[in-house]
């Protein structure tokens, strides 16, 4: 029987120059890969469409609770909206990692650009949240590029 991996153990991290920081209090994160398709139709083969593999790309999206990472305590080592805002404004490539923390499951690494960041601050009995999207640059690998 297969051992299923619960979604809450797959954590998304960004590298801050010295260590990987978990994105704080995520409620979800997604790694989406897409393979483009090149299509051609010629007069040599009328009515026939030929296809070939195109470019492979990926995006990462995540949503989480907006937390204060400036106070004393463990939360300082996490990245929340304010940290991500700095990455978006800098426009630099970000090294990322997704890891389950399980010994028999691999880690994924890559580089990406933070392309979208939003904050949602509802009234009433709800916490403020944020969401972000990163667009991949290069390949997804299973060996840490920082080491």
C-alpha positions as CSV (number, residue, x, y, z in Angstrom):
1,X,0.0,0.0,0.0
2,X,1.2,3.5,-0.8
3,X,2.3,5.9,1.9
4,X,0.4,9.1,1.3
5,X,2.1,12.4,2.1
6,X,-0.1,14.9,3.8
7,X,-0.1,18.4,2.2
8,X,0.7,20.1,5.5
9,X,4.3,18.6,5.6
10,X,5.3,19.9,2.2
11,X,6.9,23.2,3.2
12,X,8.0,26.0,0.9
13,X,11.2,27.9,1.7
14,X,13.2,30.8,0.2
15,X,16.9,31.3,0.7
16,X,17.8,34.6,2.4
17,X,21.6,34.6,1.6
18,X,22.5,32.5,4.6
19,X,19.7,29.9,5.2
20,X,16.4,28.7,3.9
21,X,13.5,30.5,5.6
22,X,10.1,28.8,5.6
23,X,7.3,30.9,4.2
24,X,5.3,31.7,7.4
25,X,2.0,30.1,8.3
26,X,1.1,28.8,4.8
27,X,-2.4,27.5,4.2
28,X,-1.4,26.2,0.8
29,X,1.4,26.0,-1.7
30,X,1.5,24.7,-5.3
31,X,4.2,23.7,-7.7
32,X,2.8,23.7,-11.2
33,X,4.8,22.5,-14.2
34,X,3.8,23.1,-17.9
35,X,5.2,21.7,-21.1
36,X,4.5,23.8,-24.2
37,X,3.6,22.1,-27.4
38,X,4.9,23.2,-30.8
39,X,2.3,22.6,-33.6
40,X,2.9,22.7,-37.3
41,X,0.8,22.0,-40.3
42,X,2.3,22.1,-43.8
43,X,1.2,21.6,-47.4
44,X,3.3,18.5,-47.5
45,X,0.8,16.8,-45.1
46,X,-2.5,18.6,-45.6
47,X,-4.9,18.2,-42.7
48,X,-2.3,16.6,-40.5
49,X,-1.0,18.4,-37.4
50,X,2.5,17.6,-36.2
51,X,3.4,18.2,-32.6
52,X,6.7,18.4,-30.7
53,X,7.7,19.1,-27.1
54,X,8.2,22.7,-26.4
55,X,9.5,24.7,-23.5
56,X,9.2,23.3,-19.9
57,X,8.2,26.0,-17.4
58,X,6.9,26.2,-13.8
59,X,5.3,28.5,-11.3
60,X,4.9,28.3,-7.6
61,X,2.0,29.9,-5.7
62,X,1.3,30.0,-2.0
63,X,-1.1,31.5,0.4
64,X,-0.7,32.1,4.1
65,X,-1.5,34.1,7.2
66,X,0.2,37.5,7.4
67,X,2.3,37.3,10.6
68,X,4.6,39.7,12.4
69,X,8.1,38.5,11.8
70,X,9.8,41.4,13.5
71,X,9.1,40.4,17.1
72,X,11.4,38.4,19.3
73,X,10.9,34.7,18.9
74,X,10.9,31.9,16.4
75,X,8.7,33.8,13.9
76,X,11.8,36.1,13.1
77,X,13.3,33.2,11.1
78,X,10.1,32.8,8.9
79,X,9.3,34.8,5.8
80,X,5.9,36.5,5.7
81,X,4.4,39.2,3.5
82,X,6.9,41.9,4.5
83,X,9.9,39.8,3.7
84,X,8.4,38.7,0.3
85,X,7.6,42.4,-0.4
86,X,11.3,43.1,-0.2
87,X,12.1,40.3,-2.6
88,X,9.5,41.6,-5.1
89,X,10.8,45.1,-5.0
90,X,14.5,44.0,-5.4
91,X,13.6,42.0,-8.5
92,X,16.4,39.5,-7.9
93,X,16.3,35.8,-8.6
94,X,15.2,33.8,-5.5
95,X,16.5,30.4,-4.6
96,X,13.7,28.2,-3.2
97,X,13.2,24.7,-1.7
98,X,10.2,22.5,-1.2
99,X,10.7,19.8,1.4
100,X,8.5,17.3,3.3
101,X,11.0,16.8,6.1
102,X,10.5,13.0,5.6
103,X,13.7,11.0,5.3
104,X,12.4,8.9,2.4
105,X,11.1,11.8,0.3
106,X,13.3,14.0,-1.8
107,X,13.6,17.8,-1.7
108,X,13.1,20.1,-4.7
109,X,15.2,23.2,-5.4
110,X,15.2,25.9,-8.0
111,X,15.4,29.6,-8.8
112,X,12.5,31.9,-9.6
113,X,11.4,35.5,-9.7
114,X,8.7,36.7,-7.4
115,X,6.1,38.1,-9.9
116,X,3.0,38.7,-7.8
117,X,2.3,39.5,-4.1
118,X,-1.0,40.5,-2.5
119,X,-2.3,41.0,1.0
120,X,-5.9,40.6,2.1
121,X,-7.0,42.3,5.3
122,X,-10.7,41.6,5.9
123,X,-12.7,43.0,8.8
124,X,-14.3,41.0,11.6
125,X,-13.1,37.6,12.9
126,X,-10.6,36.9,10.2
127,X,-6.8,37.1,10.1
128,X,-5.0,39.0,7.4
129,X,-3.6,36.8,4.7
130,X,-1.2,37.0,1.7
131,X,-0.6,35.2,-1.5
132,X,2.3,35.2,-3.9
133,X,3.4,33.7,-7.2
134,X,7.0,32.9,-8.4
135,X,7.9,32.2,-12.0
136,X,10.6,29.5,-12.4
137,X,13.9,30.3,-14.0
138,X,15.8,27.2,-15.1
139,X,15.2,23.6,-14.0
140,X,13.8,22.0,-10.8
141,X,16.6,20.0,-9.3
142,X,16.9,17.5,-6.3
143,X,20.4,18.8,-5.2
144,X,20.7,22.0,-3.2
145,X,22.4,24.6,-5.5
146,X,23.6,26.6,-2.4
147,X,25.8,23.8,-0.9
